[in-house]
Every structure is written in C-alpha cells, then in structure tokens.
Amino acid sequence: MTTRTGRHFLQIPGPANVPDRVLRAMAAPTIDHRGPEFAALTLRLLDAVKPVFGTAGPVVIYPASGTGGWEAALVNTLSPGDRVLCFETGHFATLWRNMATSLGLDVDFVPGDWRHGADPRIVREKLAADTARLVKAVCVVHNETSTGVTSRVADIRQAIDAAGHPALLFVDAVSSLGALDYRHDEWGVDVTVAGSQKGLMLPPGLGFNAVSARALEASRTARLPKSFWAWKPILQANARGYFPYTPATNLLYGLDEALRMLAEEGLPAVFARHARHGEATRAAVRAWGLEVVCADEREHSGTVTAVLMPDGHDADKVRDIILERFDMSLGTGLGRLAGRVFRIGHLGYFNDLMLAGTLAGVQMGLQLAREPISPSGVDAALDVLRSA
Ligand SMILES: Cc1ncc(COP(=O)(O)O)c(C=O)c1O
C-alpha cells in the first residue's frame, strides 16, 4: 500500500480507538497542577471514576501503564516472602506472576492451558489446604487479553469465602474496565488494577488501583519497598485535589471526557454493546470454520476474540496481509500463542459498522492468504448485529 486514505482500523485489543471528543479535550492548554482549577478537576474525576469500577472507595490514578498498576497493588499490600496464588490463564497472568517473583514474593502459579479462566474450584481447594494461612493474596486477570478468556471473579471471591480464608483478592481489569460488567465492591475485590488505553478510550499513560478497606488496612503493615507507588501520600494529596508529583494533566482532561461519554451511554448499555460485538465476532469466526481460543461458553470476552489458526498455518502472515492491504492492525499472538493466533479487538469507542468493516477486512485477508475458509463469516456476524 503506498497511499493511505480514510481512517486506520486500530483493531488490536488496546490501545483502542480514541474518540474525537477525547482527543479534543486533551488538546486544551496544560494548566498549573497546583492551582485551584486543577484541584476541582481532580476532585470531580476521583468521584466520577468510581462507578466504572463499581466502588464507593478510593481509586488511585498513576501516570503509568497497567504494569505500574500491577506493581502498585503488590508493593502496597504485601511483605517480602509473602505467598500469592496466581493462575496461568495467559500471557498477562504470566507477566504479573514474573513481577511478583522479582519483587521477592513466593508465588504459587497454578498451570493452565491458556483456554480457560482461573478455576474457582482450585482457588477453594488451594485455600482450604492452606491451614497455616500463608497465602496473602489471590491474583486473577479478569480479561486475559492474550486469549480472549475472562475469569469469573464473583465465583472466585465466593471460593475464597467458602474456604474461610483471609487472602486478599487482586484483579487485573486492564482490558475489561469500562467495557465488561465489573463490580469491585460487590465482588469483594481488594485491589482492581486498570489502565487508560482500553475500555476507558484514552491513549496509554494512566494506571489505576481501586482499593478496598481491607487493602488499605494491609498497606499499613506491608513491608515491600515502595516510594512512587505508595498509596498513602497520594490519597493524602488527592483529598485536596492534588498529587504528590506532576500528574498527567492532559490525560486527565481526556479521562474527564471519557467518563462523561460512558455516563451518557450508560454502563449497562456499554456492557451490552461489548457482549453483542463479542457474540457477532465469534459467529464470524465459527462460520469461517476457525476456532476461538476460549474453550468455555461462560468465559468469552466481549472486548477481544483470539482466533486459533489450524496447525501449520501462520497467523502473522494473515495479519501482515491485512495491515498491508486494508490498513488494519490486529493483535498478534503472544507468548506460547505466537504465530498460532491473531486477536480481534472490539472494544471502547466502537460500533456495529466498525465491527462489520473489521470482520470484512479479516475475511478478505484470510482469503488472500489462501486460507480454506468459508466466505460466510461476515454474513453470520451481520445476522447477529441485525437481530439484536
Ligand atoms: C490484561 C492486561 N494486563 C496488563 C497489561 C499491561 O498493561 P500495560 O501494557 O499498560 O503496562 C495488559 C496490556 O495489554 C493487559 O492486557
């Protein structure tokens, strides 16, 4: 492709499309982050962000990516050598485990096949067997962006409670927040980790921790070293509308606008839209004769669909053709799924015709790559979109 016209299709599962309204909001002049106008913005934002997490408690906003949010969750609540229970649901769960290990935590990493979420039965078994109460936290990735599999967080909380175990529950909602139904308080999550560049419709650059009362309590005695990530000075400064460092002012303008957009659409409608787009995408994949990675009907993601290519077929070749011919970026296979999977992002600022265009591009790319697919995928997706 030599000349590109029209909009690039950014159909990776985040960073996702940033709405023009958000881009315009971020284009405003940067203001004094120690002045009264900024304080009013912060106080409004810290309140407005809570419903998206489903919490009445504090939300800490860092100038960081989601990875920073992972680290903040661990270092604020845990001490060297503490045991944490993690689940190998995919690439991001593995990276979070690696971080926990490098911070000096003792990780029990339950192996997985990258096609299922964290199993609540194993949570219950592991915690029931932990009579010495050595496990201090359970870490779960709500929406595994590498596989398109969600973990059932409410069931995991029930499993922890059924075992009568005091472990904290940490959830990575980086690619689900603002897109999939999420309930920090109701599900008894202690720290929810999120990032700006997915369901929140912003560019990368903000990381979040929603913090429960129990997590705050744990932070009073936690001994892992921390400075930048420490909640206490941030919460103290936030109370007056400020930060203990220079915040990402213009990203916060964007957040203000994005939260307004989510409130205008209404969170139930946002969640329903994502679920429907996930369903339409899966209908296309199956009609093509391909397989989705997620192997449990209860665990399909509404934000990303990972498509498994048959053995010996190169998923990256398909992606390359689609980028070259149709100016559309799809997600690459990560970790052990490299080369075997491509991922279709359908999240954030997105609608039916954007999905139809996305799936048309995928179908044409598969055909150009001479994959033996049925040409009925797009029609199958349109049937779903038409009917609901
Ligand atoms: C589920 C999940 N967790 C964590 C991360 C890491 O976030 P970041 O790349 O913003 O540091 C990502 C990134 O895509 C993710 O999808």
The ligand as a Tripos MOL2 file, in Angstrom:
@<TRIPOS>MOLECULE
LIG
   16    16     1     0     0
SMALL
NO_CHARGES

@<TRIPOS>ATOM
      1 C1         -4.8120   -7.8570   30.8600 C.3       1 LIG1
      2 C2         -3.6170   -6.9690   30.8090 C.ar      1 LIG1
      3 N1         -2.9270   -6.7610   31.9250 N.ar      1 LIG1
      4 C3         -1.8550   -5.9590   31.9590 C.ar      1 LIG1
      5 C4         -1.3980   -5.3430   30.8290 C.ar      1 LIG1
      6 C5         -0.1890   -4.4950   30.9080 C.3       1 LIG1
      7 O1         -0.5800   -3.1840   30.7300 O.3       1 LIG1
      8 P1          0.4150   -2.0940   30.1050 P.3       1 LIG1
      9 O2          0.8720   -2.6420   28.7880 O.co2     1 LIG1
     10 O3         -0.4740   -0.8900   30.0010 O.co2     1 LIG1
     11 O4          1.5160   -1.9170   31.0670 O.co2     1 LIG1
     12 C6         -2.0850   -5.5060   29.6370 C.ar      1 LIG1
     13 C7         -1.6410   -4.8670   28.3990 C.2       1 LIG1
     14 O5         -2.1480   -5.0690   27.3340 O.2       1 LIG1
     15 C8         -3.2240   -6.3430   29.6260 C.ar      1 LIG1
     16 O6         -3.9230   -6.5380   28.5080 O.3       1 LIG1
@<TRIPOS>BOND
     1     1     2 1
     2     2     3 ar
     3     2    15 ar
     4     3     4 ar
     5     4     5 ar
     6     5     6 1
     7     5    12 ar
     8     6     7 1
     9     7     8 1
    10     8     9 2
    11     8    10 1
    12     8    11 1
    13    12    13 1
    14    12    15 ar
    15    13    14 2
    16    15    16 1
@<TRIPOS>SUBSTRUCTURE
     1 LIG1         1 GROUP 0 **** ****
